[in-house]
Amino acid sequence: MISSHSFSSKNDLDNKKIELFTIRNKSGIQVSISNYGGIITAIEIPIGLKMVNTVLGFKSYEDYRSKDYLNNYAYLGAIIGRYANRINNSKFKINSYDCHLSKNEGKNHLHGGIEGFDKKIWTAKIISQNKLELSYLSQHMEEGYPGNLQVSVKYELTERNELKIKFNAKTDKKTIVNLTQHPYFNLNGNKSIKNHKLKIYSNRILKKKTDNSVCNCILDIKDTIFDFSTNKTIGANFNEFDDYDHCYIFDNKNKSPKLMAELSSDDSPIKVQILSTYPSMQLYAGKHLNISKPVKLDSHSGIAIEPQFYPNGPNFKKDRHAYLSPKETYREEIIYRFKIGK
């Protein structure tokens, strides 16, 4: 079932209500999503008599707009777009013409720019008792992107304890699109993630430059510190892990959801599996998490696992990623599958 209530102390903003929608299934799992930024504020799992929130989040819209949080902005739980991750030098080409995007990370464009999808008020529609749809029209040249882009994101909480997120988009001009969700997981209920175990079903990453931009150079990481094929404990090499902000590459040509990663904890019976149709997945260890209000969060508080297209993909000379033409429909999916019990 789905319930909703106001997520802001104000009646509305720009004549749009800020609401929080909570989807529940028969197992007692609850997923809370705001139409502000499409933010997943909570994924609560019943363990005994307690509800354990497995993602980092705040209690109100005002918390997400507080000065402290915006000065240490972390995209907690939000929809990311138009283009997730980085665009090197904030530009790309369409038909040999340079398109210039807003710069919000030095010379680079990050996560859709200064006012990306994470800060927009989306139109919400309850489709059924377990499905919610958010939609937004990104206008031509918003943050520098060409084309009017109509986006919808559908959330479904199944009785198999899966949160399915389906992204759809249409454009009236050729553009680029790379949509994802940005939850930070912590299966201990906001204690340290050092005792979490991570398994990633890939042994390749994109090479990263010192300015955080990436290049189209795929590295084999087997038996290196980036190799999580053996379900490693994060805290075993936390100093190295604290610097993780890397893109893992997958072979996924048939466009069906593929198992990418599993996260578990020695102190929790909860495991989450991440599946997706996307060809890559960003692993971010939250190094720059530095929030004091309304909740103290630091680099030990959560881990972001974000299926998506390649960062800077439109600028790769071969295998360019995430271009969308008017005759095409953008369709991608992310699934978070929760399992309870060792």
Secondary structure, DSSP 4 states (H G I P E B T S, - for coil): -EEEEE-SSSS-BTTB--EEEEEE-TT--EEEEESBTT-EEEEEEEETTEEEE-B---SSHHHHT-HHHHHT---TT-EE-SB-SEEGGGEEEETTEEEEPPP-BTTBEETTSTT-GGGSBPEEEEEETTEEEEEEEE-TTGGG--S-EEEEEEEEE-TTSEEEEEEEEEESS-EE-B-EE-PEE-TTSSS-STTEEEEES--EEEEE-TTS-EEEEEEE-TTSTT--TT-EEGGGGHHHHTT-EEEEE----S-S-EEEEEEEETTEEEEEEEEESSSEEEEE--TT--B-SSS-B-TTS-EEEEEESPTTGGG-SSS---EE-TT--EEEEEEEEEEE--
